[in-house]
Amino acid sequence: MSDVWPWIEKKAFTPEGQGRDSWLRNFHSFLPQVWGIQHDWNLPKKKDNWWSSDEIKSGSPLNIENLLLKPLRDAEVGFSYSIHMTMKKFSVLICYTEGLFRFDYQLSDDNPESKKIKTEYITERDIEESFDKNIAHTDVHIHLQKRNGEDFYNNIRFSSMSSNPFVILYQIAYQLIDYKSGKSNMRNQEKQRITKLIFDKRSELQISSKDLFGV
């Protein structure tokens, strides 16, 4: 079967209207759950047609202003984001103890429709392979490096291939699952969870963000 990712993206990562608020709210609830920590972050602020988040990190909050002056003893990675409500622009800031960088996106008006797929022929393996290619290990990705050239947690693979902010946010969240230990058990559990969810709901037009994030 051809790549089912456009079908997955439309189904799970393309909320419309007020569903975007719900998606972001449930995403914030999902993060401590999938990262296995106890923490609450403020919901993104809505101002001047933008959603803008505070710093989000798999641990205690980072102070971006002091990040380069006072590196943390236990190296951390965090991110924040801004999404324009027209869905035409968004940016993601990635910060870690060696520095920071930002993805900026300016989107066109083109929104190609995904090809119709006969869902009865989709297998869990199809979904898992598409997940691997578009979330877990994309063809084009960024590794964080230390200033001396060594990899900084080389199991983190951030991707800028998608022009969908909701895909980018989920991909970042997935890459920051248990990234310090280098083990893949927690990531595999999340991949299996979402693969099964999408497969079980393959006949539905859209997966609610509440179901998507299990909150």
C-alpha positions in Angstrom: 0.0 0.0 0.0 1.2 3.6 -0.7 2.2 5.8 2.2 -0.8 6.3 4.5 0.8 9.3 6.3 -1.5 12.0 4.6 -4.5 10.0 5.8 -3.0 9.7 9.4 -2.1 13.4 9.4 -5.6 14.5 8.4 -7.2 12.1 10.8 -5.1 12.9 13.9 -3.1 16.1 13.4 -5.4 18.5 11.5 -7.9 19.9 14.0 -10.3 22.6 12.8 -11.8 25.7 14.4 -12.2 25.4 18.2 -10.8 21.9 17.9 -7.4 23.5 17.7 -7.8 25.0 21.2 -8.8 21.5 22.5 -5.9 19.9 20.7 -3.3 22.2 22.3 -5.0 21.9 25.7 -4.9 18.1 25.6 -1.4 18.1 24.2 -0.2 20.0 27.3 -2.0 17.5 29.5 -0.4 14.6 27.5 3.2 15.8 28.0 3.8 14.9 31.6 1.9 11.7 31.1 4.1 10.5 28.2 7.3 11.8 29.7 6.6 10.1 33.0 6.9 13.3 35.2 4.7 15.4 37.4 4.4 18.9 36.0 1.8 21.3 34.8 2.5 24.0 32.2 0.4 27.0 31.5 -1.8 26.6 28.4 -0.7 28.7 25.4 -1.7 32.3 25.6 -4.0 33.7 22.9 -3.1 37.2 21.8 -3.2 39.2 18.6 -4.3 36.0 16.7 -1.4 33.9 18.0 -1.2 30.9 20.3 2.1 31.3 22.2 3.4 28.8 24.8 5.8 29.2 27.7 8.9 27.1 27.9 8.2 23.4 28.0 10.8 20.9 29.2 11.0 17.3 30.2 11.8 18.3 33.7 11.8 21.6 35.7 11.3 24.8 33.7 14.3 26.3 31.8 15.1 30.0 32.0 15.9 30.8 28.4 17.5 34.2 29.3 20.1 32.5 31.6 20.5 29.3 29.5 23.8 30.1 27.9 25.3 31.8 31.0 24.3 29.1 33.5 24.3 25.7 31.9 22.4 23.2 33.9 24.3 20.4 35.7 21.8 17.9 34.3 21.6 18.7 30.6 18.1 19.5 29.5 16.2 20.1 26.2 13.1 22.3 26.0 10.9 24.0 23.5 8.3 26.7 23.0 6.0 27.6 20.1 3.9 30.2 18.5 1.2 29.4 16.0 -0.8 32.0 14.0 -4.5 31.3 14.1 -4.7 31.6 10.4 -2.4 28.6 10.3 -0.2 30.5 7.8 2.7 31.0 10.1 4.3 29.3 13.1 7.6 29.0 14.8 9.2 26.6 17.2 12.1 27.4 19.5 14.3 24.5 20.6 16.7 25.2 23.5 19.3 23.1 25.2 22.3 23.7 27.5 24.6 24.3 24.5 22.5 26.8 22.7 19.1 27.2 20.9 17.7 27.3 17.5 14.3 28.2 15.9 12.2 26.8 13.1 10.2 29.5 11.3 7.4 28.5 8.9 5.6 30.7 6.3 2.9 28.5 4.8 1.3 28.9 1.3 -2.4 28.8 0.6 -2.0 25.4 -1.0 -3.6 22.6 1.0 -3.5 19.5 -1.2 -6.1 16.9 -0.4 -4.9 13.5 0.7 -5.7 10.6 -1.6 -8.7 8.5 -0.7 -7.6 5.2 0.9 -9.7 2.1 1.3 -9.4 1.9 5.1 -10.4 -1.8 5.2 -7.0 -2.6 3.6 -4.9 -0.7 6.1 -2.9 -2.8 8.5 -1.3 -1.8 11.8 2.0 -2.5 10.1 1.2 0.2 7.4 0.5 2.7 10.2 3.6 1.8 12.2 5.9 2.1 9.1 4.4 5.5 8.3 4.9 6.6 12.0 8.5 5.5 11.9 9.1 7.5 8.6 7.3 10.7 9.7 7.7 10.9 13.5 10.3 8.5 14.9 13.1 8.7 12.4 12.5 11.0 9.4 14.8 11.0 6.4 15.8 14.6 7.2 16.4 15.4 10.8 18.5 17.5 13.2 20.8 16.2 15.9 21.8 18.5 18.7 25.6 18.8 19.1 27.9 20.2 21.8 30.3 22.9 20.9 33.1 20.4 20.8 31.3 18.4 18.1 30.0 15.6 20.2 26.4 14.6 19.9 24.1 15.9 22.6 21.7 13.0 23.2 22.0 11.4 19.8 18.7 9.6 20.1 16.9 13.0 19.6 16.0 13.6 16.0 14.1 16.8 15.4 12.5 17.2 12.0 11.4 20.2 10.1 9.9 18.3 7.1 6.3 18.9 8.0 4.5 22.2 7.5 1.8 21.2 10.0 2.5 22.7 13.5 0.5 20.0 15.2 2.7 17.3 13.6 5.8 19.2 14.6 4.7 19.5 18.2 3.9 15.9 18.5 7.2 14.9 16.8 9.1 17.0 19.4 7.2 15.5 22.3 7.9 12.0 20.9 11.6 12.7 20.5 11.9 14.0 24.1 10.4 10.8 25.6 13.1 9.3 27.9 15.8 10.9 25.9 18.4 10.9 28.7 18.5 7.2 29.3 18.9 6.3 25.6 16.4 3.5 26.0 13.5 3.1 23.6 11.0 1.2 25.8 8.8 4.3 26.6 9.0 5.5 23.0 8.0 2.0 21.7 5.0 2.0 24.1 3.9 5.4 22.8 4.3 4.2 19.2 2.3 1.0 19.9 -0.4 3.0 21.6 -0.9 5.5 18.9 -0.6 2.9 16.1 -3.3 0.7 17.7 -5.5 3.8 18.3 -5.4 4.9 14.7 -5.9 1.3 13.5 -8.9 0.8 15.8 -10.4 4.1 14.7 -9.6 3.8 11.0 -13.2 3.9 9.9 -13.8 7.3 11.7 -13.2 10.5 9.9 -11.2 12.2 12.7 -9.8 11.2 16.0 -10.6 13.5 18.9 -7.6 15.1 20.6 -8.9 13.6 23.9 -8.6 10.1 22.4 -5.4 10.9 20.5 -3.6 11.9 23.7 -5.4 9.6 26.1 -6.3 12.3 28.6 
